[in-house]
Amino acid sequence: MTMKNEKSVRIAVFASGNGSNFEAIVQAALSGRIDARVVLLVCDKPGAFVNERAARLGVETFAFRPKDYVSKEAFEWEIARLLDEHEVDLVCLAGYMRIIGPTLLGRYGGKIINIHPSLLPAFRGAHAIEQAFEYGVKVYGVSIHYVDDTLDGGKIIAQKAFEYYGDDIREVESMIHAIEHELYIDTVNKLIREKKQ
Ligand code: GRF
């Protein structure tokens, strides 16, 4: 991530669903907990709840239907154009259910990070919490990593683990989400501070 020292870091969040991590990042920016502004939400599901959060929080949104484009390359060019226009320094994926393709990686590689609800490299993919629970793991966790062209496979930036010996998956989910919101903000803060030194 390269950025100009004199201004707040400009963040775009990509999300496809509920958007609790999106909201946590926006609130942290609004309260000054991170020296950043969330300048854009990119959402590939116009009906997703994250769009309502963005409207309430006043965050500009690009909500699109992938099937309205001829190819992934075509919608990624549109997204890249918007990221350029908004002078985005950092892209935070937060429940964005698509692999980032070569078009976006070519222009924004090294500036895109993702949050994943497992201790990577264990339990990659869409149903990480359920998989870990079914496996019977006793140490759960959250990872934040740089995004490359593999599924949940880029270099890890931060992880947080906890032990759980109960048998209630809802409890595991809520513990994971609470950790996610804190860890994402702490990690974004750390990246901003490192780059400003
Ligand atoms: C989170 O568990 C995140 O780790 C995963 O997708 C979920 C998104 O949750 N990548 P939310 O939409 O931010 O509430």
Residues whose N, C-alpha, C, O or C-beta is under 5 A from the ligand:
A	BS01	GRF	G17 N18 G19 S20 N21 F22 A94 G95 I115 H116 P117
